Structure formats: C-alpha cells, structure tokens
Amino acid sequence: MPVCRTCKDEVDELVSVKAEGRRIKVCEDCAERLAEEAEIAEMSESAMQDMMGYKGRR
C-alpha cells in the first residue's frame, strides 16, 4: 500500500501535485487541500499587489 507523504495514511492511489516548487505524491484529499491553499495564497498575493499599486506580474 502506498503512503501519503502529507498525512502518512495508507491509500489505494497517490496523486502527483506540485507544491512549494516541487512535485510530491499525496492522497486525493491532501491534493485538494494543497490546491485550495495555493489558490488562497495567489488571491492574497493579488490583493496585496492591488493595495500597493503594483502593475506588472512577476
């Protein structure tokens, strides 16, 4: 049985996702959570750039 690197649970299948600049294999639940965290981080970065008047993209 494969083991998720995030929650350390045994799962039937692992999904490869890109998190923090590298690819990791995690279970589907952790993959969804990581995707939500990335979306929130992107939205907060965008809001901060809007407040500071930043016009370009990095």
N, C-alpha and C positions, 0 to 999 in steps of 0.2 A: 504494500500500500504506500502510495506517495504521501509525503507530509508537507503541509503548507508551511512556508518559511515565516509567515507573519503570526499566525495563531497556533502553530505547532500541532494542529489536528490532522488526523489521517483522513484523506479524502479519496474519492474514486478517480478524479481527474484534476490536473493542475492547469491553470491558465497563465500564459506568459504576458506580463504587463510591464510597461516602462514607468518606473517610479524613481524620482530623485536622480534622474540622469542615467539610470542603468536598468536592465531587464531583470525581472525576478519572476519566479514561478510561485503563484499563490492560488488559493481556492477561489471559487467564483464569488463568494460573499466578500472576501477581502479585496478582490479585484474591483467590485462595485464600490466599496468604501474608499479605496485609493482613488478611483475615478472621481468620486464626489469631492474628496479633499482637494484634488488637483483643480477641479472646476471652481471651488470656493477660493482657492489661492489665486487663480487667474482673475476672478472677479474683484477680489480685494486689491490686487495689483493695479487693475484698470481704474478702480475708484481712486486709489492714491495718486495715480498719474493724472487723472482728471482734476483732482484738487490742487495739484502742483502746477497745472498748466502745461504738462509735457505733451508735445505734439507728435513726436516720432515714435517708432516702435524699436524695440531692442533687437 
